[in-house]
Amino acid sequence: GSWTFEWRILREDAGWFLVQGRTEYPAERDYLNLWIVQLDQDGRAEEFTEWYMPRPHGG
């Protein structure tokens, strides 16, 4: 199967990022994602927390 993923940065502050995403699986369901990411000086993730919420497809 195929899937799509869209995301956008909601907030950036001193190396912390709040990111909203949506993953869509055409034959199944959608997932809304919320990530909190802290990057180190090299731009690599130092901390990562994810929440997701399943939604009926097309919801």
RALIN-V424580 format. One record per backbone hydrogen bond with DSSP energy under -0.5 kcal/mol. CO is the residue of the C=O (numbers start at 0). NH is the residue of the N-H. If there is no record, write none. Layout:
BEGIN
co=[CO | CO]
nh=[NH | NH]
END
This chain:
BEGIN
co=[3 | 5 | 7 | 7 | 10 | 12 | 14 | 15 | 16 | 16 | 17 | 17 | 18 | 19 | 20 | 21 | 22 | 22 | 23 | 23 | 24 | 27 | 28 | 29 | 30 | 31 | 32 | 33 | 34 | 35 | 36 | 37 | 37 | 39 | 43 | 46 | 48 | 50 | 52 | 54 | 55]
nh=[23 | 21 | 9 | 19 | 17 | 15 | 38 | 12 | 18 | 36 | 9 | 10 | 34 | 7 | 32 | 5 | 24 | 30 | 3 | 25 | 27 | 56 | 24 | 54 | 22 | 52 | 20 | 50 | 18 | 48 | 16 | 45 | 46 | 42 | 39 | 37 | 35 | 33 | 31 | 29 | 58]
END
